[in-house]
Amino acid sequence: MTIVGNPFRPAAGSHGLLGRGPGRAVQPLRPDERIPVYRPYLGPEVERAAADALAVGWLGMGRLSRQFEEAVGERLGLVDRHVVSTNSCTEALHIAGRLIGLGPGDEVIAPSFTYVAGHQAITRTGAEVVFCDVEPANLSIDPARVEELITPRTKAILAVDYLGLPCRLDEILDIAGRYGLRVLEDAAHAFGSESRGRPVGSYGDLTCFSFGPVKMITTLEGGAVVTPHEQDVQVLHELRHLGVDSDTDARYRNQRNWEFDVVRQGYRCHLGSIPAAIGLAQLEMIDEFIDNRRLYCRFYDDAFRDLDDVQLFDTDWADVAPYIYVVRVTDPGRRHDLMRHLSDLGVATGVHFLGAHGFTFYADARRGDLSVTERVIEQVVTLPLHPYMDEGTLRRVVDGVRTFFGRDRLGQEATPR
Ligand SMILES: Cc1ncc(COP(=O)(O)O)c(C=O)c1O
């Protein structure tokens, strides 16, 4: 087997790391070390940024929070769009839902096949989720199934960019436009991905990102809402900070405003200065993280392409900022054994996702046909994907999968070059 399309070599002094960033303080995993699903990069650049921010002594939302929002906007190439940072994507989705007035009596059409954060953000407002199927190609909400679930109670659609693959947002926006609905885009997995040359976040209705512990970039915990409407910004600021009307500008100057009014029910989900500083340091490295993850996804794809036993996503990763690497086990009855086999070899795996329609809390939620969801929740396995990986680690994962299915290990000719 030959690995093709690999533009990177292990660089001198990189300890066998593949891709960019040989100067980073990344220790490759030892051959006997367990390979985790995630391994966020928290090197000296990140420590320095946190230490510098601590030295300033302004810990709460402040100048750095603002700088982080600006840097996010710049990274996404936003024009006439606004970034409001939060302490998680869950809260970003929650305040975006409040912004559009979600509440009791409303319905939001959402994929069952996503992390429960999205569903919880919706039901916290008192609105109900209506479960919709996903499409097989990208495991994102199927625009063809959305329309049949719309009722007079429908207020919004939740669209998710699964593992970094952009969903078919244009079709969803079109449906939403025809029925007067809003679209909450859960782009927790897709910071840095593009669709037809447009960065995710630059063309949606309300887009929410995650900067959680294991995401493409991390602020330890964090998130953001992107809105195209300037008038949303003030409301989001109030929602994010206890309904207070007028202290954001002062805080963005590391000051406090002691005269303010409280104008609505708000929450407390702003992004503090230390997380923002960490996010700024991470943003400096994001191109490297994305390039490397793409390289590793292609390495996996090339190594699995001859297996009938697993289904891969039909992408060359060129526009995708891959958050996780997922295969679908063709025979769902073998997924558990594959995961155990890999675990015995020291390779951790994950399952994204379980399907929220099976959760007790959502047992009564209205739902459409979920046949694709029912199938894929039994098939998906998440393999390790890190911002920096060495060849030995990738080969251990690949060989674990290949040997489980009775195939040969990866040949020497597969060495990326
Ligand atoms: C699809 C999806 N949406 C939302 C979230 C929640 O993000 P956060 O942890 O920042 O709240 C996650 C977390 O992994 C996720 O996978």
The ligand as a Tripos MOL2 file, in Angstrom:
@<TRIPOS>MOLECULE
LIG
   16    16     1     0     0
SMALL
NO_CHARGES

@<TRIPOS>ATOM
      1 C1        -21.5040   18.7730   18.4450 C.3       1 LIG1
      2 C2        -21.1890   19.4190   19.7630 C.ar      1 LIG1
      3 N1        -21.8980   20.5000   20.1370 N.ar      1 LIG1
      4 C3        -21.6600   21.1290   21.2790 C.ar      1 LIG1
      5 C4        -20.6880   20.6880   22.1420 C.ar      1 LIG1
      6 C5        -20.5060   21.3950   23.4390 C.3       1 LIG1
      7 O1        -19.3600   22.1480   23.4680 O.3       1 LIG1
      8 P1        -18.8620   22.7410   24.8680 P.3       1 LIG1
      9 O2        -18.1700   21.6130   25.5630 O.co2     1 LIG1
     10 O3        -17.9430   23.8500   24.4850 O.co2     1 LIG1
     11 O4        -20.0450   23.2120   25.6070 O.co2     1 LIG1
     12 C6        -19.9090   19.5860   21.8040 C.ar      1 LIG1
     13 C7        -18.8600   19.1250   22.7050 C.2       1 LIG1
     14 O5        -18.0690   18.2730   22.4060 O.2       1 LIG1
     15 C8        -20.1780   18.9050   20.5820 C.ar      1 LIG1
     16 O6        -19.5060   17.8210   20.2380 O.3       1 LIG1
@<TRIPOS>BOND
     1     1     2 1
     2     2     3 ar
     3     2    15 ar
     4     3     4 ar
     5     4     5 ar
     6     5     6 1
     7     5    12 ar
     8     6     7 1
     9     7     8 1
    10     8     9 2
    11     8    10 1
    12     8    11 1
    13    12    13 1
    14    12    15 ar
    15    13    14 2
    16    15    16 1
@<TRIPOS>SUBSTRUCTURE
     1 LIG1         1 GROUP 0 **** ****
